[in-house]
Amino acid sequence: MITTVTTTTTTTVTTVSAVSLALIAILTLMSLLISKEIVSSSNSERAQRFSRALNVAILPLLIIFLATAVTQVLKVIG
């Protein structure tokens, strides 16, 4: 009985943690993409450098977003 409860609790906590981390990553990605769009509209050299620097943070978050989306689609399909 204790093993079943412990396993179920661990699985639930892990699932909730993964979902909340994915949500945080997606919201961060959205805010960075919005910031990049706003900054890239400026013609100053400093703004253009900042826009390029945002790519460093956007790329890994984009990969996480794609992995999350593929995982969710695969859950629905199979």
N, C-alpha and C positions, 0 to 999 in steps of 0.2 A: 504494500500500500504506500509506504513512504517513498519507495523508489519511483512509483508511478507519478505521485504528486510532484516529486522533485524534477523528474524528467519533463513533465508537462509545464511546470513553472519555468524551467530553464528555456524550453522551446518558446514559450509565450514571451518571455522577457527578451530573448534574442530577436524574435520577429519584430516586436515593437521597437527595439533599438535600431534595427536595420531600416525599418520604414521611416523612423524619425530622422535618421542620418541621411537617407536619400532625400527626404523633404527639405532638410536644411541645405543640402548640396544643390538641389534644384532652385530653391529660392535665392541662394547666393549666386548661382549662375545667371538667373534672371536679372538680379541687381547689377552684376558686372556687365552684362550685355547692354543694359540700359545706359549705364555710365559710359561705356565705350561709344555708344551711338551719340550721346550728347557731346562727349569730348571730341570725337572725330569730326564734328561739324565745325569746329574752330579751325582757324588757319594758322594759329601760332605754332612755333616749333616745339615749345614746351608741351602743349596739348597733344601734338602728334606723337611725341615721345611717350607720353603717359598712355595714349591709346595703344601704342605698340606694346607697352609694358603690361597692359591688362590682358594681353594674349597669353602671358605666362600663367595667369590664374584661370583663364577661361578654358584653355585646352584640356587640362585634367578634369575639370568639372563637366565639360562636354562629354568626355569619355565615360564618366560615371553616369551621366544622364542617359547616354545611349545604352549602357549596360543595364541600367534599371528598366528602361523601356523594353528592351529585348526580353529581359527576364519576365516582366509582367505579361507581355504578349505570349510568351511560351507557356506561362501558367494558364492563360485563357484557352489557348489552343489545345494543350495536352493536359 
